[in-house]
Amino acid sequence: MSRQIRRKLVTVRRISNISPIAGSRYNVVTVDGWNVVVGRNEGFYDGQSVLYFEVDSLLPCNHNFWEFCAFSNNKSGYVVTTMIVSKHISQGLIFHLDTFTEFSDLYTRMKNRHGMETTEMMIRNRSFEDILGVKKWENTKNGGTTHSLETPPIFFPQPGCERAQNLPTLFRDHGEDEYQITEKLDGIPMSVYAVKKDSKWYSILPSPNEDSQCQQIGSTRIGICNRTRDLVESSTSLFWNTAKKQGITEKISQVGHNIAVQGELCGFDIMSNTIGFEPGEHIFFVFGIFDIDNQEDLRPETVKDICDRLGWEHVPIISDRIKLSAFANDVHDLLLRAEGTGMKGRAREGLVFKSIDASFAFKAISNPWLLETGKD
């Protein structure tokens, strides 16, 4: 399956369309699938290469004009969010390539060394948040007090998939593919892994220290990770407590493989509880299982069958199997269909599309949900 290992926050993209907003001083500029509202006097033109800052970018406090285009996050910087400008949705920021000397100096050096044509190809495959001091804005609670061993094991990828707006040829390349469609849940990504002692992967697992122990069921090592840490089992860890309560750690070895069960930890104390859980209610919803030995994702129907057999919660399924072209006409239509009511009656975050052979996945986030929650 397509995996998002590291999100590219600042990239060079080409403007594909500019539309004036009638009765205003603004234009809507389209870069790939994103629409950004800009002032008409900012000098952008169709076909121009620009620096695009994605929503969820945390901008450092080193450029005094950030305050005019992003909201302040106390002293940590400025956050790029979804906004309404002149009654139009604007997602992200764009700048001329010569706006930042950190980038323009690098761009000049690359052109001098590689030539214009090669440089143009190279910069479109890179991200530039590091040289500009941009980071991803994290707005999550940590799921209870817990310690960690190390970073997550390297033998399974962290969950994630690309947004539809970042896939300009989505319908051309994948329109006739069939997908399982599920509800996108607002939670914390979580992985529960099981590795048997006779596996080649066992020896590279982090060792417990004096203050921590690792759960061992028979000859199988059980671990739980968030995106960044392999979490030590403890009575204060919401991750571990939820997995135990739902029988994930108890039953995971019954799947019969070295696997990582992946999903969203959702609940009353997580992500501002946009879904609407009751006090004390926390649930781990499975959306995928990674076969560690074969280094591949299990097919969606297989994951659902395992969850049904073991009594695990699966993310809500909108459609078991449907062609993308039968579900929506284009990215704009797709985003409209991502809107709707979630599993507990509130506006849902969006939809996730997973090909039935588990080779490709993407997501469509509801714009009204983004505006209502202030998230990106």
N, C-alpha and C positions, 0 to 999 in steps of 0.2 A: 504494500500500500504506500501511496505517497505520504511522506512524513515531513513535518516541519521541525527540523532540528534547531535552527536558529532563525528567528524572524528578521527579515531585512527591513529596517526602519527608514533608512535614507537611501534612495536609489535614484539613478538617472533614468528618466522616462521621456517619451515623446508625446506632445500634445496632439490628440487626434481630432479634436473638435472644439470650437469656441462658439458659444451661443449667448447673445446679449439678453439680459433680463429686462423686459419692457418696463418703461417707467422708472428705471433705477440707474444708478451709476455703476452697476456690476455686470460682469460676464460669468457664465458657467463654463469652466474649462474642464475638458475631459482628458484624463490620462489613464490609459487602459480602461478598466471598468469603474474608475473613481471620478466623481464630480467634485470640483473645488470652485468655490465662489471667490472671485478676485475683482479688484477694482479695474474699471476699463482703462484707467490711465497707467496701469502697471506695465504695459508694453509687451504682453505675451502675444504670440501669433501661432497660427496653425502649423504643425510640423516641427515646432521648436523643441529642442531638448531642454529639460528643466530638472532641478533637484526636487524630488517629491518626498515629503515627510509624512509617513503613515500616521493614522490615528493611533493613539496609545504611546506615542513618542514623548519621552520626558526630556525637555530642552533645558540645557544648563543656564545658569544665571550669568551669562557673559555677553549677551547681545541685547541691547536695551529695547529693541523693537519687538521682542517676544510678547510683551504685555499687550500689544495691539492685535495679536493673532492667536493667542492661547491663554488658558486661564492659569493663574498662579496656584501652585501646590505648596503653599507656605514657603519655606526657605530652600526646598529641594529643587525647584525649577518650575517650568511651565509645561503643562500637559496639552497635547493636541487631541481634541475631542471632536465628535460629530456636532455640528452646529446648524442652526437655521439662520440664513442670511438672506434678507429680502424674499422671504417665503420659500427659499430653496435650500435643500439639504447640501451641506458642504462637509466633505470628509477628507481631512489632510491639509497640508500646506504645500505650495510650490514656490520656488525661487529661481531666479536667473542663475546660470552656472557661475557667474562672476560675483555673486553676492558675498560669498565667504572666501577669504583668502586661503583658509586651510584647504579648501577644495580646489580653488582656481590655481594655486601654486602646484599642487599635485597634478592637476590636469595639464598644465603647461609642460611640466617635466615629462609626463607620459607622451605627449605629442612630439616633443623634441627627440625622445628616445625611440618611439615605436612608429611615429607617423600618425596622421589624422585617422585614416581608415581603421587601422588596428586598434588605436586608442578608443575609438567610438565603440568597437565591439567589446573591448575589455571592460569599459566602465559600465556597460549595461549588464554585466554579469557579477558586479561587485556591489557591496553595500558600504556606506560611508559614515555610519553613525559613530564609529570609534574616533575618527579624526575630528569630528565636530562635537564630541562629548555628549552625544545623545544616547539615552538608555531607554529600555522599555519600562513604562510606568506599571508598577505592581500595586494593586489595590485589593489585597486579600488578607484574610486572617489566617493564622498558621495552623489552625486545627488542634489547638491545645498545646500545652508545654511539653516538649519532647526533645531528646537529644538525637544526634545522628552519628552514623559511623563514618561514611564518606559520601562522595557523590554517587548517584545511582549506578548500578552495574552497567558495563558497556555492552553487554550482549543482548539488550533489547532497547529499541528506540523509545524516546519519550513521545507521548501521543501528541498529535496536532495535524492539521491539514490547512491548506491554503484557502483564502476567501475567493469567492467567485469573481470578484472585481479584479483580482490579480491574474486572472486566466482569460486573456482576450480571445483566445481561440477555443474556448471551452466547448461551445456548441458545434463548432466545425470538427473538432477532434474527438469529442466524446458524446455528441448529441444522440447517437444511436446505441450507446451503451446502456445497460440496465443497472439499476441501483436499488439498494435498500435505503429508504429515507427515514431518518429518525429525528426526534426533537432535540435541538441543541439546548443543553441544560447549563444554567449559570452556577458552576461549582468550581472546585479545585481538582485539577487532574491528579489521579492517584493510580499507582500500579502495585499489584500484589503478585510477587513472584514465588515460584517453587522450583528448587533445583535439587536433584538427587545427588547423593554423595559420590556415586560412580560416574557422574557426568564430568566432562572435560571443563565445564564452566565452574564447577564447584571450587576449584583451587584459587580462582581469582576473585572470589567474594571477599569483602572486607572482614577482618577478624574482630571479634568483640574485644573490648578493653575491660579494665578492672571495674568500671562503673556500669557496664551494660552486658546483657546477654542476648543471644539470638535464638529465636524460636526454632526448635527442631522437632519435627513430627516423624518418628521413626528415622529413616535415613534421608529425609527430605528437609532441606533448609528453607524456611519461609521468611520472606522479607517484604517490607512495604516502603514505597518511595513516593515522594512528591516530585515535582519537576527537577529539583536541585539537590535533594538529600535522600540518603538511605536511612530511614528513621528507626531508631532503637525502640523496641517494644517497651511501653511504660503504661502505667495506669492513668496517666494524664494525656495520653495521645488520642485525639479524636479519630485519627486514621486507624490506629490499631483497635480501639474500642469498637468502632463501627464495623470493621472487618470481622472481628470475633463475633459480635452480636448477630451478624447476618450469615455466619457459618462459612465465610470465604476462606479463612485460614484453616478451618477444620476439614473442608471438603476439597480444597484445591488439588490435592494429590490424587483425587479420584478421576481427574481428567486424564491421567495416564501419561502425561508428557512433562518435560521441563518447560514451563510456560510462564507468561506474565499476563495476568488478568488486569485489563486497563479500563478506566472509567472516570466518572465524576463523583467526587464527594460533595454532596449537597446537604443543606440543612439550615436550621434556624440561626446558627451562629456563623454562617458562611456567606460571603459575597453580598452582604446587606439583605440576605433572605429575599431576593426578588421573586423567587418562585412561590413563597407563601407557606413555609413549613410551620408547624406548631412548635411552641417552646419545648426544647429538649429533643426534637425530632431531627435525626440525621441519617441519611441513606447513601450508600455507595451504589451507583447505577453503572452497570457494565456496558461498555460500547464496543469492546474488542478483546481478543485474546491473541497474544503473540506466541508462536511456536518457536522456542529458543533453539531447539536442536536443528530445525530446518530453516531458521531465520526467515520466517514469513508469517504473515497474519492469517489466521483461520478465516474461512469464508463466513460472511454475515449469518447465513442460515445455520451454520455449524455452531457459532457463538450463541445464537438464540436457543438452539436445541440443548446445549450444555447448561445454559442458565435455567431453562425449564426443568431439566432433569435434576439439577442440584438445588433448586429453589432460590436462585439468586435473582436480584432485581436487574432487569434489563432496561436501557433507556427506552422511552416510549417510541413505538414504531408507527410511522405515518403510512408507509407503503412497504410491503415485502419485496416487490420487484416491479419496476416501471422504467421505461425508457425516459431519458432526460428530455428528449424532444416531445414526448407525450405529456410531460409534466409542465413544461414552460417553453416559451418561444425564444427567449433570449435572456440575458442577464438582468435586464430591467424587470421583465416579467417574473423571473426567478425571485428577485428581492421582494416583489409584491406578494408572492406566494409564501415567502418565509414568514410573513406577518400572520398573526392568528392567536388563538387562545392556547395556553400551555396546559400541562397536566393538572394543575390545581386551580385553573380558572382565570389566572392572570395572563397578561400578554406574554407570549413566549419569546425567547431570545432569538430563535431562528431554526434552521434545519441543517442537518448533516447528510451528505450524500456519499454512500460507500458502494463502489461497484461490486457486483455479486461475486466476482472472482477475487475480491479483496486487493486488487492491484492499484486502485486509485480512489482518492477521496477528496472532497472539498466541502466548504460550508457556505451558507448564505445567512447573514445576520439581518434581523429585522431592523430597518431604520427607525420606525416608531419606538421600538424597544430601546434602541440606543439613545434616542432623545429623551425618553421617559426616565431612564435610569441614570443617564449621564455617563454611561460606560462606552468602551470602544473595543 
